[in-house]
């Protein structure tokens, strides 16, 4: 009788153990499948972004537009990638000459960046367990700055100088707030992190002025009869150039730019762009960490995005107009500034990646430990599956504005009324012409300022 009762209890206990084991495995497999699916989409988006970058840098804006439409129909850009989609669309339409459409997309991306940043502050670490690629892309801080630069150029092309000036002021304000913005993100994560395992401090932003914004603002203020405002912007331009010179080997002297303070001596602004946006690449780290109870160890893999400058072949740019050569001045190395801003955010990215990976690894280890108590061999299998799961699902977020140029060059010139052919020549370090873009410009008697734009991304 006692034996029968003992066997019945043992059977019930065995079945309960198997049920718990089944639940562990079921939920683990479901979670791994969801993370794996999100990781697969991230790779699809990475490939799509590379295709878009290639078509844009080749100057094939029609192909770029077609790709954006295809990505939309194929649902490559999910709702979480809306900022990215609108940034790319805004830039493609800008250089295709569709300035109104470009501003519509840039307006959307600017609002979405602001909304996403606000939510990321309030969300804190709530979404820590998911892959960063599953989160809403809130744009890099430098992307939020430079979208206003191209909105401003759009308005200049449309003849709305007041609106263009608003965008230069927004750009300048955002540059001044970069350090505060990045530190705010770090503090939000630190407040929500109860583990105490990582340092949430951010780096310092060593640049707070945009030469691009101050140059354009100085020109527009000068042309709208506001010499005092133009003078102030010109002084800020000098500060921006000094800040930038500390980051790069190239330096533009403020004295070379004095002509923009003489609005009666020019009626054409030439703006050219070279190179490409910085490139994000994935770097993986793998660690074996001791368990907190001192028994055994567990495996951690974390992946971080690293940023690299695109090695452009362009060393200088000049414009040939009516057999006269006009050198363009290197106003802003957007790629270098972007990398510097990213460096300040990098500690936050690293801390988040390490903590997320550690939490995932700890969860996997706990599941394996629980299973091992029921079945040692199966516990080992779960350990192995946990390692495979981390390898498959841990992926750095490589999303970024692919069509953003690398460097901005500008100069002003006075042209007489009439039609003028223009050659924008992009030169190598040795002075060899790498690429020439042919345009023409018509100057009227009453032309106050005509904008000529060009781009060569190699």
C-alpha positions as CSV (number, residue, x, y, z in Angstrom):
1,X,0.0,0.0,0.0
2,X,2.8,2.4,1.0
3,X,4.8,1.3,-2.0
4,X,1.9,2.0,-4.4
5,X,1.4,5.5,-2.8
6,X,5.2,6.2,-3.1
7,X,5.2,5.2,-6.8
8,X,2.1,7.4,-7.5
9,X,3.7,10.4,-5.8
10,X,6.9,9.8,-7.7
11,X,5.0,9.6,-11.0
12,X,3.2,12.9,-10.2
13,X,6.5,14.6,-9.3
14,X,8.1,13.3,-12.5
15,X,5.3,14.5,-14.7
16,X,5.4,18.0,-13.0
17,X,9.1,18.1,-13.6
18,X,8.7,17.2,-17.3
19,X,5.9,19.9,-17.6
20,X,8.2,22.5,-16.1
21,X,11.0,21.4,-18.5
22,X,8.6,21.6,-21.4
23,X,7.5,25.1,-20.5
24,X,11.1,26.2,-20.1
25,X,12.0,24.9,-23.5
26,X,8.9,26.2,-25.2
27,X,9.3,29.7,-24.0
28,X,13.0,29.7,-24.7
29,X,12.5,28.5,-28.3
30,X,9.7,31.1,-28.8
31,X,11.9,33.9,-27.5
32,X,14.9,32.8,-29.6
33,X,12.7,32.6,-32.7
34,X,11.4,36.1,-32.2
35,X,14.9,37.5,-31.7
36,X,16.2,35.6,-34.7
37,X,13.4,37.0,-36.9
38,X,14.2,40.5,-35.8
39,X,17.9,39.9,-36.5
40,X,17.1,38.6,-40.0
41,X,15.2,41.8,-40.8
42,X,18.1,43.9,-39.6
43,X,20.4,42.2,-42.1
44,X,17.8,42.8,-44.9
45,X,17.7,46.5,-44.0
46,X,21.5,46.7,-43.9
47,X,21.7,45.3,-47.4
48,X,19.0,47.6,-48.7
49,X,20.8,50.6,-47.2
50,X,24.0,49.6,-48.9
51,X,22.2,49.4,-52.2
52,X,20.7,52.8,-51.7
53,X,24.1,54.2,-50.8
54,X,25.7,52.8,-53.9
55,X,23.0,54.2,-56.3
56,X,23.1,57.6,-54.6
57,X,26.9,57.9,-54.6
58,X,26.9,57.0,-58.3
59,X,24.6,60.0,-58.9
60,X,21.7,57.8,-60.1
61,X,18.9,59.6,-58.3
62,X,16.3,58.0,-60.4
63,X,17.5,54.6,-59.4
64,X,17.7,55.8,-55.7
65,X,14.0,56.9,-56.0
66,X,13.0,53.5,-57.4
67,X,14.8,51.7,-54.6
68,X,13.0,53.8,-52.0
69,X,9.7,52.9,-53.6
70,X,10.7,49.2,-53.8
71,X,11.7,49.2,-50.1
72,X,8.4,50.7,-49.3
73,X,6.4,48.1,-51.2
74,X,8.6,45.3,-49.8
75,X,8.1,46.7,-46.2
76,X,11.9,46.9,-45.8
77,X,11.5,50.1,-43.8
78,X,9.3,49.2,-40.8
79,X,7.5,51.7,-38.7
80,X,10.5,51.8,-36.4
81,X,12.7,52.9,-39.4
82,X,10.6,55.8,-40.4
83,X,13.3,58.4,-39.5
84,X,15.7,56.6,-41.7
85,X,13.3,56.4,-44.6
86,X,12.5,60.1,-44.5
87,X,16.1,61.2,-44.1
88,X,17.1,59.2,-47.2
89,X,14.0,60.4,-49.2
90,X,14.7,64.0,-48.2
91,X,18.3,63.9,-49.5
92,X,17.5,62.0,-52.7
93,X,14.7,64.5,-53.6
94,X,17.0,67.5,-52.7
95,X,19.7,66.5,-55.2
96,X,17.0,65.5,-57.7
97,X,15.8,69.1,-57.6
98,X,12.5,68.4,-55.9
99,X,13.0,70.9,-53.1
100,X,9.4,71.1,-51.8
101,X,9.2,67.3,-51.6
102,X,12.6,67.2,-49.9
103,X,11.4,69.5,-47.2
104,X,8.3,67.4,-46.6
105,X,10.5,64.4,-45.8
106,X,13.0,66.3,-43.7
107,X,10.1,67.9,-41.7
108,X,8.8,64.4,-41.0
109,X,12.2,63.0,-40.0
110,X,12.9,66.0,-37.7
111,X,9.6,65.6,-35.8
112,X,10.1,61.8,-35.6
113,X,13.6,62.2,-34.2
114,X,12.3,64.6,-31.5
115,X,9.4,62.2,-30.6
116,X,11.7,59.1,-30.6
117,X,14.3,60.9,-28.4
118,X,11.6,61.9,-25.9
119,X,10.3,58.3,-25.7
120,X,13.8,56.9,-25.4
121,X,14.4,59.1,-22.3
122,X,11.1,58.0,-20.7
123,X,11.5,54.4,-21.7
124,X,14.9,54.1,-20.2
125,X,15.9,50.4,-20.1
126,X,12.4,49.0,-20.6
127,X,13.3,47.4,-23.9
128,X,16.7,46.2,-22.8
129,X,16.1,42.5,-23.6
130,X,15.4,43.1,-27.3
131,X,17.9,43.6,-30.0
132,X,18.6,47.3,-30.6
133,X,17.5,46.9,-34.2
134,X,14.0,46.2,-33.0
135,X,13.8,49.7,-31.3
136,X,12.6,52.8,-33.0
137,X,15.5,54.5,-34.8
138,X,15.8,58.0,-33.2
139,X,18.6,59.2,-35.5
140,X,22.1,60.1,-34.6
141,X,22.6,63.5,-33.0
142,X,24.6,64.7,-36.0
143,X,21.9,63.5,-38.4
144,X,19.4,65.7,-36.5
145,X,21.7,68.7,-37.0
146,X,22.5,68.2,-40.7
147,X,19.0,67.6,-41.9
148,X,18.4,71.3,-41.1
149,X,21.4,72.3,-43.3
150,X,19.7,70.7,-46.3
151,X,16.3,72.1,-45.4
152,X,17.9,75.5,-45.4
153,X,19.4,74.9,-48.9
154,X,16.0,73.8,-50.1
155,X,14.5,77.1,-49.0
156,X,17.3,79.1,-50.6
157,X,16.6,77.2,-53.9
158,X,12.9,78.1,-53.4
159,X,13.7,81.8,-52.8
160,X,12.4,81.8,-49.2
161,X,15.4,83.3,-47.3
162,X,13.6,83.9,-44.0
163,X,12.7,80.2,-43.8
164,X,16.3,79.3,-44.8
165,X,17.6,81.5,-41.9
166,X,15.2,79.7,-39.5
167,X,16.8,76.4,-40.4
168,X,20.4,77.8,-39.9
169,X,19.3,79.0,-36.4
170,X,17.8,75.6,-35.6
171,X,21.0,73.9,-36.8
172,X,23.1,76.2,-34.6
173,X,20.9,75.6,-31.5
174,X,21.1,71.9,-31.9
175,X,24.9,72.0,-32.1
176,X,25.0,74.0,-28.9
177,X,22.7,71.4,-27.2
178,X,24.5,68.3,-28.3
179,X,26.4,67.8,-25.0
180,X,23.2,68.3,-23.0
181,X,21.2,65.9,-25.2
182,X,23.7,63.0,-25.0
183,X,24.3,63.5,-21.3
184,X,20.5,63.4,-20.8
185,X,20.3,60.1,-22.6
186,X,23.0,58.6,-20.3
187,X,21.4,59.9,-17.2
188,X,18.0,58.4,-18.2
189,X,19.5,55.0,-18.6
190,X,21.5,55.3,-15.3
191,X,18.4,56.1,-13.3
192,X,16.6,53.1,-14.7
193,X,19.5,50.7,-14.3
194,X,19.2,48.8,-11.0
195,X,22.0,46.4,-11.6
196,X,24.8,48.8,-11.0
197,X,26.9,46.7,-13.4
198,X,27.9,49.4,-15.9
199,X,29.0,53.0,-16.0
200,X,26.5,55.2,-17.8
201,X,28.7,58.3,-18.2
202,X,29.0,59.9,-21.7
203,X,31.9,61.5,-23.4
204,X,32.4,65.2,-24.0
205,X,31.3,66.9,-27.2
206,X,34.3,69.0,-28.3
207,X,32.5,70.9,-31.0
208,X,29.5,73.2,-30.5
209,X,29.3,75.3,-33.6
210,X,28.6,74.5,-37.2
211,X,30.6,76.4,-39.8
212,X,28.1,75.4,-42.4
213,X,25.2,77.0,-40.5
214,X,27.1,80.2,-39.7
215,X,28.5,80.6,-43.2
216,X,25.1,80.3,-44.8
217,X,23.4,82.5,-42.2
218,X,26.1,85.2,-42.7
219,X,25.4,85.2,-46.4
220,X,21.6,85.4,-46.0
221,X,21.8,88.1,-43.3
222,X,24.1,90.1,-45.5
223,X,21.8,89.8,-48.5
224,X,18.7,90.7,-46.5
225,X,20.2,94.0,-45.3
226,X,21.1,93.0,-41.7
227,X,24.9,93.7,-41.4
228,X,25.0,93.4,-37.6
229,X,23.5,89.9,-37.7
230,X,25.9,89.1,-40.6
231,X,28.8,90.3,-38.5
232,X,27.8,88.1,-35.5
233,X,27.4,85.1,-37.7
234,X,30.8,85.7,-39.3
235,X,32.4,85.8,-35.9
236,X,30.7,82.6,-34.9
237,X,31.9,81.1,-38.2
238,X,35.5,81.9,-37.1
239,X,34.9,80.0,-33.8
240,X,33.4,77.1,-35.6
241,X,36.4,76.9,-38.0
242,X,38.8,76.9,-35.0
243,X,36.8,74.1,-33.3
244,X,36.9,72.1,-36.5
245,X,40.6,72.6,-37.0
246,X,41.3,70.7,-33.8
247,X,39.7,67.6,-35.3
248,X,41.3,67.6,-38.7
249,X,44.5,68.3,-40.7
250,X,42.7,70.7,-43.0
251,X,42.1,74.3,-42.0
252,X,40.2,77.1,-43.7
253,X,41.2,80.6,-42.7
254,X,38.4,83.1,-41.8
255,X,40.3,85.7,-43.8
256,X,39.6,83.7,-47.0
257,X,35.9,84.1,-46.4
258,X,35.8,87.9,-45.9
259,X,33.9,88.4,-49.2
260,X,30.6,87.1,-47.8
261,X,30.4,90.2,-45.7
262,X,30.2,92.3,-48.9
263,X,26.8,91.5,-50.4
264,X,27.2,94.0,-53.2
265,X,30.2,92.0,-54.5
266,X,28.5,88.7,-55.2
267,X,25.3,87.3,-56.6
268,X,26.0,83.6,-56.9
269,X,26.7,81.1,-54.1
270,X,28.4,77.9,-55.1
271,X,28.0,74.9,-52.8
272,X,29.6,71.5,-53.5
273,X,29.7,68.3,-51.5
274,X,32.2,65.5,-51.6
275,X,32.6,62.2,-49.9
276,X,30.1,60.2,-47.9
277,X,28.6,59.9,-44.5
278,X,30.6,57.9,-41.9
279,X,30.2,54.1,-42.2
280,X,29.0,52.0,-39.3
281,X,30.5,48.5,-38.9
282,X,29.9,45.8,-36.3
283,X,32.5,44.7,-33.8
284,X,31.9,41.6,-31.7
285,X,33.3,40.8,-28.2
286,X,33.0,37.4,-26.6
287,X,33.6,36.8,-22.9
288,X,33.4,33.9,-20.4
289,X,32.4,35.5,-17.0
290,X,32.4,33.9,-13.6
291,X,28.9,33.2,-12.2
292,X,27.9,35.3,-9.2
293,X,27.6,32.3,-7.0
294,X,31.2,31.4,-7.7
295,X,30.2,28.1,-9.4
296,X,31.0,27.8,-13.1
297,X,30.9,30.5,-15.7
298,X,28.6,31.8,-18.5
299,X,29.2,33.0,-22.0
300,X,28.5,36.5,-23.1
301,X,28.6,38.0,-26.6
302,X,27.9,41.6,-27.3
303,X,28.1,43.5,-30.5
304,X,28.7,47.3,-30.9
305,X,28.6,49.6,-33.9
306,X,31.9,51.3,-34.6
307,X,32.1,54.4,-36.9
308,X,34.6,54.9,-39.7
309,X,35.3,57.7,-42.1
310,X,34.8,57.1,-45.8
311,X,38.2,57.7,-47.6
312,X,37.2,60.2,-50.2
313,X,39.7,60.9,-53.1
314,X,38.6,64.6,-53.3
315,X,41.2,67.0,-51.9
316,X,40.0,70.3,-53.4
317,X,37.1,71.6,-55.6
318,X,37.0,74.5,-58.0
319,X,34.5,76.1,-60.4
320,X,35.3,77.1,-63.9
321,X,33.1,79.9,-65.1
322,X,33.7,81.9,-68.3
323,X,37.3,80.6,-68.3
324,X,37.9,81.8,-64.8
325,X,38.7,79.4,-62.0
326,X,37.1,79.9,-58.6
327,X,38.4,77.8,-55.7
328,X,35.8,76.5,-53.3
329,X,36.6,76.7,-49.6
330,X,36.2,73.7,-47.3
331,X,33.6,75.0,-44.9
332,X,32.6,71.9,-42.9
333,X,33.9,68.4,-42.7
334,X,30.5,66.9,-41.8
335,X,31.9,63.4,-41.6
336,X,34.7,64.4,-39.1
337,X,32.2,66.4,-37.0
338,X,29.8,63.4,-37.1
339,X,32.5,61.0,-35.8
340,X,33.4,63.4,-33.0
341,X,29.8,63.7,-31.9
342,X,29.4,59.9,-32.1
343,X,32.4,59.5,-29.8
344,X,30.6,61.3,-27.1
345,X,27.6,58.9,-27.4
346,X,29.8,55.8,-27.7
347,X,30.1,55.1,-23.9
348,X,26.3,55.0,-23.7
349,X,26.1,52.6,-26.7
350,X,28.8,50.3,-25.2
351,X,27.2,50.3,-21.7
352,X,23.8,49.4,-23.1
353,X,25.1,46.7,-25.4
354,X,27.1,45.1,-22.6
355,X,24.3,45.2,-20.1
356,X,21.8,43.8,-22.6
357,X,24.1,41.0,-23.5
358,X,24.9,40.2,-19.9
359,X,21.2,40.0,-19.0
360,X,20.4,37.7,-21.9
361,X,23.4,35.5,-21.0
362,X,22.3,35.4,-17.4
363,X,18.8,34.4,-18.4
364,X,20.1,31.7,-20.6
365,X,22.3,30.4,-17.9
366,X,19.5,30.3,-15.3
367,X,17.3,28.3,-17.7
368,X,20.1,25.8,-18.4
369,X,20.8,25.5,-14.7
370,X,17.2,24.7,-13.9
371,X,17.0,22.2,-16.7
372,X,20.3,20.6,-15.6
373,X,18.7,19.8,-12.2
374,X,16.1,17.6,-14.0
375,X,18.4,16.3,-16.8
376,X,22.1,16.9,-16.9
377,X,22.5,16.0,-20.5
378,X,19.6,18.2,-21.6
379,X,21.0,21.0,-19.4
380,X,24.2,20.9,-21.4
381,X,22.2,21.1,-24.6
382,X,20.3,24.2,-23.4
383,X,23.7,25.7,-22.6
384,X,24.8,25.1,-26.1
385,X,21.6,26.5,-27.5
386,X,22.0,29.6,-25.4
387,X,25.4,30.2,-26.9
388,X,24.0,29.7,-30.4
389,X,21.1,32.0,-29.6
390,X,23.4,34.8,-28.6
391,X,25.6,34.3,-31.7
392,X,22.5,34.4,-33.9
393,X,20.5,37.3,-32.2
394,X,23.1,39.7,-30.9
395,X,23.7,42.3,-33.6
396,X,24.8,45.8,-33.6
397,X,22.5,48.5,-34.8
398,X,24.1,49.7,-38.1
399,X,21.3,52.0,-39.2
400,X,22.3,55.4,-40.4
401,X,21.8,58.1,-42.9
402,X,23.5,56.7,-46.0
403,X,23.0,59.5,-48.4
404,X,24.5,62.3,-46.2
405,X,27.6,63.8,-47.9
406,X,31.0,63.9,-46.2
407,X,32.2,67.5,-46.7
408,X,30.7,70.9,-47.6
409,X,32.5,73.4,-49.8
410,X,31.4,77.0,-50.7
411,X,32.3,80.3,-52.2
412,X,30.6,83.3,-53.7
413,X,31.1,85.2,-57.0
414,X,29.8,88.1,-58.9
415,X,28.5,87.3,-62.4
416,X,27.1,89.7,-65.0
417,X,23.6,89.2,-66.4
418,X,23.3,86.4,-68.9
419,X,23.7,82.7,-69.2
420,X,26.9,81.2,-67.9
421,X,28.2,77.6,-68.3
422,X,29.7,76.3,-65.1
423,X,32.1,73.4,-64.5
424,X,32.5,72.1,-61.0
425,X,35.8,70.2,-60.9
426,X,36.7,67.8,-58.2
427,X,40.4,67.4,-57.8
428,X,42.7,64.8,-56.2
429,X,45.6,65.7,-53.9
430,X,47.9,65.8,-56.9
431,X,45.6,68.2,-58.7
432,X,44.2,65.6,-61.1
433,X,40.6,66.2,-62.1
434,X,38.6,63.2,-60.8
435,X,35.1,64.4,-61.9
436,X,33.5,67.4,-63.6
437,X,29.9,68.3,-63.4
438,X,28.5,70.6,-66.0
439,X,25.8,73.1,-65.2
440,X,24.6,76.5,-66.4
441,X,23.3,79.5,-64.6
442,X,21.2,82.4,-65.7
443,X,21.8,85.7,-63.9
444,X,19.2,88.5,-64.3
445,X,19.8,92.2,-63.7
446,X,18.0,92.0,-60.4
447,X,19.4,88.7,-59.2
448,X,20.4,89.0,-55.6
449,X,21.6,85.5,-54.9
450,X,21.5,82.4,-57.1
451,X,22.5,79.0,-55.6
452,X,24.5,76.5,-57.6
453,X,24.8,73.0,-56.0
454,X,26.9,70.0,-57.0
455,X,27.9,66.7,-55.4
456,X,30.5,64.0,-56.1
457,X,30.5,61.2,-53.5
458,X,33.7,59.4,-54.3
